[in-house]
Amino acid sequence: MDTMQSKIADILHDAISTKQRLAGHTESIEWSARLLIDALAKGHKVLVCGNGGSAADAQHMAGELVGRFQKNRRGLPCVALTTDTSILTACANDFGYEEVFARQVEAIGAADDVLVGISTSGNSANVIKAFEAAASAGMKRVALTGNDGGHVAQMDGVLSIVVPSCSTQRIQEGHLTIIHVLCELVEDALFGN
């Protein structure tokens, strides 16, 4: 095998290994799914936020829940807080970038809604502020993180799913897998297997 093929194989083996270790975190994934299912079954909504690749993951999750994952069914209320450039730029300009998600949570979050915050490090200041705003609103909170879970994993009342890796790429791949698992469990619970 040439050097590039060897590197490709190493990357793929690392990705597989990370997902195999993630299988040891089924309890936190189950509890997160139960929070989402309960909220959506009772007519509440899901808000999702993150930065960079995690912003794309937030939008991906919203697309799966509002649109469809595997089943043709009614849309589920899920909002990615990463998509409205007018809100994002106004809040960043007027209050600082740390507040761009918290202001939206304050504006549209309600008691018993769920906030899903995605941060590979668990230390994104704007995700932390969003969790604080969600706590004040009486929302349930789920964090997708990596490494040691960072600051958000230490926050009271935040249910954390920590991808067991220090590699940003592997953490992001794990987050996407978790999002797909959550969406499948939500659909099965609300619309039948």
Secondary structure by P-SEA (a helix, b strand, c coil): ccaaaaaaaaaaaaaaaaaaaaccaaaaaaaaaaaaaaaaaaccbbbbbbcaaaaaaaaaaaaaaaccccccccccccccccccaaaaaaaaaccccccaaaaaaaacccccbbbbbbbcccccaaaaaaaaaaaaabbbbbbbbccccccccccccccccccccccaaaaaaaaaaaaaaaaaaaaaacccc
